[in-house]
Amino acid sequence: MITDNTLSIGNNSYKYNFWKLYLHKQILRNSKYTRIGGKKFIVNPHKQTINNKDNFFWLIDQCRCIQNYQCPGKFQIDWQDLFVDPNRAWTAICNFLEYNHKKNHIDFPQFKIALDSYTKTCQVVNYKTNVNHRLFLIWSLAFLQNNNYTAPFDVFEKFGSEEMTTWVHKFRPMILEYTQQNTFSI
């Protein structure tokens, strides 16, 4: 169902960027951690009592949601425009507000100040693909799950093990192609 009362920032070509930003700006910065067997686990910030396996799958689900996201709205700001064409992003905002009979309380120079602050924070995130990093392994697992591939072992228990990385490596060309298609160089 397409809605006209929602303004989304998105572009299906930049999902890896969204994942890295969300991971660094929301999850890694704001979440608590626990350790088990020398491994650091992020604790789901939305639940008080939860086990580490649930925390692990919550993080994978966050990534899966980003990979599966499709903008349901009539109005969308192309995420790339925030970096290369702020006037076009501003026009999308103004069109959305006008369509919904809402007053715009700021002008373009004020928007540009806020946008410059946002884009500077985005540039400190490293978007390069490091296939050996555990966070890329989460991205890979989410991709494989979204494409109905099931590991022949418990991915929580074997996360980061040689068995897991060998299994994921079989799909590496497909994962890297998907990642490349979903990355914007800032």
Secondary structure, DSSP 8 states (H G I E B T S, - for coil): --EEEEEEEE-TT-HHHHHHHHIIIIIIHH--EEEETTEEEE--TT-SS--HHHHHHHHHHHHHHHHH----EEEEEETTHHHH-HHHHHHHHHHHHHHTT----S-HHHHHHHHHHHHHHHHTS--S--TTSHHHHHHHHHHHHHTT---SS-TTTTTTSHHHHHHHHTTHHHHHHHHHHT----
